[in-house]
Amino acid sequence: MQLCKFLVGGNHMKKIVSVMLAVVLAVSCAFAFAGCSKKNNAKYDVVLLTDGATVTDGAQNESAWNGVKAYCDEKNLSYRYFQPGLDENGELTVECIKNYFELAANAGAKYIVLPGDAYSVAVHEYAGTYKDIKFLLVDAKEKSADGVDSTDENVMCIDFNELQAGFLAGYSSVIDGFTKLGYFGSVKSETSGGYGAGYVQGAAYAADQLGVPVSLDYADYDSPILDYDYTVNVKPEYVKIPTDKDGKKQEDYFTIKVVNGQGSGTYKNGENVTITAAPAEKGKAFDHWEKKSDTDGVKDKKVNISSDKKSTMNLLVGDCDATITAVYKDADTVPINIVVDSETKDTFNVLKDSKTSVTAPAAKSGYVFDHWESQNQDAISDAKSVTTDVSVSDKGIDVTAVYVKSENPTFNVVVENGSGSGSYVKDEVVNIVADAPAEGMMFSKWVNADNQGLACGLLMKNELSYSTSFTMVDRFASVVEKMIDGGDQVVFGGGNPLMDSIYTAGENFDFKTYGYNAGFNQSSRDDCWASVVTDYGAAVKLALESYKGGTTISADCSNNCLYVTNKSLDKNDKDNYNEKYAAVYKELASTNSKIKLIPVSSGADVRLSFTSKCLTLNYWIKEGKVEQGVQNTNKVTQNPNTQND
């Protein structure tokens, strides 16, 4: 049985675990304080504010709290923590943080420890208000409200070295025996470039050291030049109408003919079929349905429809073949024109002084619906909703659907033999309708697949109905699915905010998968192979011991703030000690290290960061220019880390 293992890195997974474990006590920042301390004093030297989770979350809050306790116990200082309440979106607001800063100040805090980037903006806004307090921001940068890096004299930051963390992950993957690797990154993440470049360089170092061929697939899921097609192909499956030995249609199947509408086909007894009238022509309005039995001896009243007055209704199939006709009447109508890019895409003729629901056409690739515009904006019930009501009086109206460039890749849906094709984002509802079947055929079900022939994980509202819908799923996991399908044994997602898509991908394969986590220790999970840990506890203790406001301390191998859980540096730990890993770790920790790691900006050309005799990098980019954001070098002609032993 093949084993496929996943390496997951960066802050996003830590945040997910924290939010999942957090108890949201109020929509607003209610002071439902949780905390504890070594000493039952009214004043505390060091206060930790969690990111909304508990200090037993098994992640960064617990690790940071352990660092606070270790420092304070050693210095005989008092300490406690507060657990702020999250808003309805599971986030900490700046206003909420402000209240907890005040609470900590009133508790006499000399130091306030803040784990995670949820505090990046708030600490900059309020550090000046509490100049006598020393703030420690862990694994984050201090930023202004507009996202610019900032520095205050009473704020110290801890910056984990993602290059070294990625290197340890890549190196460990290869010395653990894996030769087909993958990296799943993001061009929009500030840390993904470092994790990815480190992973590549670590894998190359180990491959050259061992003299074994290693391949590595490298893909940034949100890159505009990603050489991967997220397209979903959806099509109706038609089958022959069941017949008896004489070639006649079987008795429990009935043929429905819809005139001036959709829903024609052959259906099995008991099916519930949606019937919809065609849009009315100018000067006409839908009036009612007429129904007629086409089976001898069966009366028309046996044709069971839910309503003869609604333009969309349901038919319960049974008893007879039938013809159902939409009947229109003369009416005083006005047009509602749906406009996209100055071109009328559709027109609805509706009664004067009425209200009609309209839906924006599917967006083109790379774009998403943003809002509606009209010469009479008040006629639109909700200008931000893709489906909204439009009111008309005695005049027609043009309503324009406005689209904007999507921040993330959109997912193209191609509907074969039907309608609904377009570009959609995650969680958007996609309505699809199959074309009427050819003579002698009947609709059976919907099927879907990507361009590699893999199932797309779409959950149809009713896959057995010719007219149905589905909610667009996260297609980013399909990148990892392709890696696994191509034989990759290990996939690393350090720094990618959507790294949990790696686990989603693993669920679609019939062999067991494992995670190789980064950020905090997840080795207690039965699906976690190991963890590359960014040790908040060690970093917090170190920073408190050497606190200097206005500076940033690097947490890396030199101060034992990074490690791999199944690799020990202690020779006495016979189960986990690995001589090669220990030697590499020691070299990374050295001030004169022979391992020269080359930083790469997220989205830049990672190929320029290494050369290797044994590692083959498959860079998933389209032909064309790629950003050359490689620091410390313009071109690498020889890998400084190549091993000859």
N, C-alpha and C positions, 0 to 999 in steps of 0.2 A: 504493500500500500504506500502510495506517495504521501509524504507529509509536506504541507505548505505552511510556512511560518511567516508571521507578519511582525515587522518592527515598527512601532509607533512612537513618535517623538514630539517634543515641544510642549507648549503651554495649553493647547486647546483641550487635550484629553483631561488634563488636570482640572480645567475649569468645568468640564462636563461633569466629572465626578463630584466636584464641590457643589455645583448647582443641584445635582440630583440628591445630594445628601442634605442640602440646606432645607430648613423649614421656613416657609414664607409666612411670617406671622401677620403681616399687614400689607395693604397696598401702599399706604404711605409709610414713612419711616417711623413706626411706633417704637417707643423705647421698651421693648420686651427684652431686657438685657439678660444675657447669659454670661457667666464668667466664673472663674475660680482663681485662687491664689494660694501661695505657700503660706502667707501670713494673713491673718484676719485683721488687717489694718485699714484705716480709712484712706490712707495715701499709699500710692504705689510708684516705685521707681520706673518700672518698665511696663508698658501696656501694649498688648497685641490686639489689633483689630482684624478679625477674620474677613474673608471675602463674602461672608454671608453663610458659610457652612460652619460646622462644628470643628473643634480642635481634635476630634477623633475621626476625621474624614478619611484617614488613610492616605492623604495626599499632602498638598503643600501647607495647608493650615496646621495639620498635626506636626509636620516636620519643622515648620517655623516655630511652633509653640515649644517643641522639644529643645530647640536652640535657645529660646528665651529662658527656659527653665535651667538649662545647663549653665548658661552665663550667670544668671542671678544666684543660683545655688552656690556657685564658686565664689561669687563676690558678696554673698550674704545680703542680697537686695530683695525687695518685695516686688511682686509682679502679679498681673492678672490679665484676662482677656475679655473682650466684648465681641459679641456676635451680632452684627447689624442685621436689620430686616431688609429683605429684598423687595423690589417693586413687582408689579404684576407680570413683568417680562423676565423676572428672575435676575434682575440687575441691581447694582448699587448706584443710587443717584448721588450727584455731587451734594445736593442739599442734605441728604441722609448722612453722608460722610462728615459734612460740616458739624452736624449735631453730635456725632460721636467724637470728633476732635475736641469739641467743647467738654464733653463728658470726661474724656481722658485727662484733659487739662485740669478740670475740677478735682480729679482724683489724684492730682499732684504728679502726673507723669513727667519724667525727665526724658524718657525715650518713648517713641511710638513706632512700633514695627508694623509694616504694611505689606502683606504678601500679595503679589500679583498686580497686573496693569490696570485693575479696576480703580486704583488710587492714583494713577499717573497725573491726571488733570487736577484732581481735588487737592493733592498735596502742594502743587504749585500755587493754586489759588489761595490757600490758607496758611502756608508756611510762614508768610510774613506776619500773620496775625498772632502766631504763637512762636515768637523768635527765641524764647527761652527753652523751647522743646526741640529735641533732636529727633528728626524723622529718619527712619530707615526703610527705603523702598526696595522690595525684594523682587528680583527677576523682572524688572520693568525700568523704563526711563521716565524721568520727570518731563511732562509736556504741558504746553499752554493749551488753551481751549481750542485753538486752531491747529493743533497737532505739531507745533514746533518744539524741538528739544529745548529744555530750559534747565537752569541751575539756580538753586537757592543755597545760601550759606549754611542753612541748618537742615539740609536734606542730603543724605548719602544714599547712593544707589548700588545695588548688587547686580552685576551683569554676568550671567553664566556663559561660558565659552561654548557656543553651539558647534564651532568647528571641531573642537576636541571631542565633544559628545558624539557628533556624527562619525568622527574618525574611529572612536572606540566601537561604535555599532558596526561600521563596515569591516573593521579589522576582526572583531569577534565573530561576525557572520562567516567569514572565510575560514578562520582557524577552527570553527566549529564544524567545518566540512561542507558548507554550502557553496556551490559554484555558479548558480543561476540566481541573480539578485535583481531587485527592482527598487526604484525610489519614486515615491508619489509626492510631489511637491506643489508649491503655490508661488506664483510670481508676485502676489500681493502681500505675502507674509514677509516681515522684516527679517525673520530668523530662518526661513526655509532655505535660502541660498547658502547659509553657513552650514546648516545640518546636511544639506544635500552634497555640497562640495566636500565636507568632512567625510561623509559616507563613501563617496567615490574614492577619495585619496586613501582612506583606511583600507578599503577593499583592494585597491591597487597595491598598496604596501604589502599586505598579507599575501596576495597572489604572487607577487614577484619574490617575496621571501620564501614561499613554499615551492615556487616553480610550477604552479598549477594554473591551467587556463580557467578564467572566470569571466562570465558575461554579466552585464548590468544594464537593465532598461531604466532610462531616466525620463520622467514625464512630469511637467508642471501642468496640472489639470486645467488651470485658468489662463494659460498662455495664449496670446492671439496667434501664435505660429505653431501651436501644438498640432502635430501630425496624427490626429485621431478624429474620427467622425462619430459624434454622439447620436447620430440619426436613429430614430425609432421607425421601423417599418411595420405598419399595421395593415392587415388585409382580411376581408371576409372569406370564409371558406364555404364553398357551395358543394352540395352533394346531389346525386340523382334522387328524384322523388321515388320513394319506395313503391313498388308495384307487386301485384300478385302474379301467379303463374300464367295468367292470360295477358299480362302486360298492362292491366288496368291499375289505376292508383288505389293503394290500400284504403280500406274503409275508414280508418281513424286519421286520415290526412285530408285536409280541406283547402281548396284554392280560393284565395281572396283577391278580388280585383278592385283596386281603388281608382276611381275616376276623379281627376282634378285634385290629386293629392299623392302622398307617399304611404307605403305600407303594403303594396301588392306582393303576393308570394303564396307559397304553399306551406301550411303550418300543421302541426300535430294537434289533435283534439286536446283542449284544455289550455293551450298557450294563450297568454295575455299579450296582445299586439298593440303597439302605439300607432294610431292613424292620425295623420296631420294633413290639413287642407293646404293646397298651394296658395301662395300669396295672391291677393285679389288684384285684378287689373284696375286701371284708372276708371273711376266712376262706378265701381262695383264694390260690394262688401260681402263677406261670408254671411250666409243666412242660416243654413241647416244642412244636415246630412240626410240623404235618402238611402234606404237599405233594401236589398232585394235578394231573396233566396234563389240560388241557381241550381238547386237540387230538387228534382221532381218529387212532389208529395210533401215537401217541407214548406211551411208558411214563412212569409217574410218576418213575422214577429220573432221567429227563432234566431234571427241574426241579433246577437246580444252585444249592443254597444253601450258604453257608459253614459253618453250624452249625445243628443242629436243637435244641440245648440252650440257646443264648444268646438272651435276650429281644430283643437287637438283633443283626442279622446282615446279610449281603449276599447278594443274588441276582444271578447272572450270567445276563442275559436271553438266551434262545436256544432254538431247537428247537420250542417250543410255548407256547400260552397256558397259564396255570396259576392255580390257587387255592391260597393258602397260609393256613393257619389256625393261630392261636395257641391252644394247649390249656392249660387251667388245672387244677390239682388242689386237693383240699381240703387245707387247711393251718392250723396254729395260728399266726395272725398277730397283730401289734400295729401300731398306726398311728404314722406319723411325720407330724405336722401342721406345715405351713409357715405361719407366722403373720406378718402385716404389719399394723402399727397395730391390734393386738388383734383382727384379723379373719383367720380361717383361709382362706388362698388356695389351698392344695392339700393333699391327703392321700395318703400312700403306705402301703399295707398290705404289711408286710414280715414275713419269718419271724422268730420269736424268736431271740435270740442271734445276730444277723446285723449286717452293716455295709452301709450303703446310701449312695450318692453323691447329694447334693442340691445344687440350684443356686438361689440367691436370685432371686425375680422381678425383672424389670427395674424400675429406679427410676422414680419419677414425675419430671416435668420439674423441673429445678433441683436435684435431689438425687442422691447417689451412695451405693452400698452402703458401710457402715462395718464392721459385725461381726455375728456371730451371738450370741444369748443363749438360755439354756435353764435349766430347773430342775435339770438335770444337765449342767453345763458340760463335765465330763470326757468326755461322750459325743461331743462335737464335736472332730474331729481338728484343724481349723485354723479358729479363730473369725474370723480376719481375711480368709479366702479366700471369694470369692463362690460357688465350688463346693468342697464339702468332704464328707468322710465322716461319717455319723452312726451310732453304734453303739447297738443296743437289746438289752435282756435279755428279761425276761418281761412288761414293761410298755411301753405306748406313751409317746411323748415329744412335747412341743411345742418347736419350735425357731423363734425369732423373728429375722427379718432386720431389722436396724436400719440406717436410712439417715440421712445428715446432709446439710445444705445444702452444695452444691458451691461451692468457692472460685472456680471459673471457670464460664462458661455451659456447660450440658450440651447434648448434641445429641439432639433427639427423632427417633426412627425410627418411621415409620408403615408397617406392613406391610399392604398391601391384599390381600385374599383369601389370608390366611395368618396365622401366629403369629410373634411376636418383637418386636412393638411395645413401645416403652419409651423411657427416657431414658438415654443412655450418654455416657461420657467418652472422650477420645482413648486409643487402644490397648486399649480394652475389646473383648472378643470378643462378637459379636452372633450368636446362633443363630436361624435363620429356617426355617420349614417352610411350603410352599405347600399350600393346600387341594386336595383331590382334584378333578381336572378334571370338567367336565360330560360327559354322554354324547356321544360322537362327537368329543371334544376330547382333547388330550394336552398335558402340560407341555412347554414349549420351552426357556425360559431365564428368568433374573431380569433385570429392568431397574431402574434407579434414576435419580432426578433430584431437584433441589431445587424449591422453590416458584416459582422463576423459569424452570424447565424446563431448567436447566443440569445437566450430568453432575456427580455428586458425587465422583468419583474413588475409588469403593469397589472394592476388589479381592476378589471372591468366591473362596472356597476352591474352589468348583466351580459356576459360574453355570449349568451345564446340569443340575444336580441339584436335585430338588424340595426336598431337605433339605440345607442347607449353612450356612455361616457366613462372616462377614467381620470384620475388625478395624476398629474405628471410626477414621476418619482425622481429621486436623486440619481442621475445618470453618471455622476462622476465616478461612482464605484466601478463602472464598466471599464474604466482605464485599467484598474487593478485586475478585473476579471480577464482582460486580454493578456495581462502579464502572466497570470496564473495559467491561463489556457496555453500560453506559449512555453510553459515549463518553469517559470520563475519559482524558486523555493522560498525565498525570503523577500518581503516587501517592507521598506522602511518609509515612514511618513513624518519624520521629525520636522517640526515647524509648520506643518500644513494644518490650517484651521479645520479642514474637513477630513482629518486623518481617520475618523471613525468610519469613513466609507470603505476603508481597508477591511474592516470586520464585516461590513455589509456584503462586500464582494465574496468573502470566504463562505458565506452562508449558501451561496449558489453552487457549491461543489460538494460532491459526495464523499470527500475524504476530510479528515479532521484538520483544522487549521489552528495555528498558534499565534499569539501576539508577542512581539518583542517591544515592550513599552519603553518610553523615555519620559523623564520628568519625575516620576515617583515610582516606588516599588510596587509592582503588580504581580509579583511572582507567586502570590498566594492563589491566584486564579488558575484553574486547570487548563485554560487556553492561552496562558502566557508563558512563553519560553524563557524569557529573561527581561530585565529592565535596565536601561541606561538611566541612572538616577542623577538628577540635579538636586543635590542634597541641601535643601533649604536650612535644615537645622545647623549643619556645619558652617554654612555661609553666614547665617545670622549671628552665631556665636563669634565667629571670626570678625565680622564687621563691628559688633558691639565692643569687642576688645580693642579694636584699632580705629574707632570712629573718627572720621574727619569730614565735616560737612562740606558740601560743594564738590565732592569727588565721587568717583565710581570705582568700586573694587571688583576685580575680575575673580569669579569663582570658577576654578578649573582644576586640573590635575596637580598643579604645584601646591595647592592648599587642601587637597583631598576632598574637594566639593563635587567631584564627578566620579562615578564608578559603575561597573556592570555587576549585576547581582549574582550571577553564577560564575564570576571570575574573582578569585581572591589573590591578594598580594602577599599573603601569609603562607610561608612554606609549610607551616604546621597544619594548615587547613588542607588535608590531603584530598578531600572530595572536590574542592573548587580551585585549588592552586593551579595556575597555568603559567609555566615559565616564560613563554613567548609574550603572553599578555602582560605579565609583571614587568618584563624588560621594556616593552613599548610604553607602558604607563610611566615607568621611571624616566624614560627618555622624554616623554611629553612634559613631565614635571620639571625637567632640568631647564635652567635659565639659558644654557648653551645647547639646547636640543638640536640634534642632527636632523630631526624630522621637521622640515620646513613646511608648515601648513599654509596654503594659499587661499585667502578669503575670496569669496565670489558673491556679488550682489544677487539678490533674488531675481530670477529671470535672465541673468547674464549667461554667457556661454561657458558652461562648466567644463567643456572639453579643454579649455585653456589652462585648467588648474592642475593638470597632471600629464605625464606620459608613462607608459607601462609596457613591459614586454609580455605580460600575461593577462592583463585586463582589457576586455573589449567593451567599450561603452556604446550602447545603442541609444542615441539621443533623439527623442521623439519630436522633431521639429520639421516644419515644412521648408522647402528650399527657399532661400532668401536670407536677408540680413538678420542677425541675432545680436542683441545688445552685448557689447564687449566690456561688461562691468566687472572685470577681474582686478582685484587690488594687488599692488606690489609687483605686478608684472604685466607686460603687454603681450608677450608670447613666451610660452614655456617650451624650450627646445629639448630639455633633458629633465627628467623627473629627479629632483634632488633627493627623493626618498627611495629610489630603486635599490633593492637588496640583491646581493650576489651570493648570500649564503643559503 
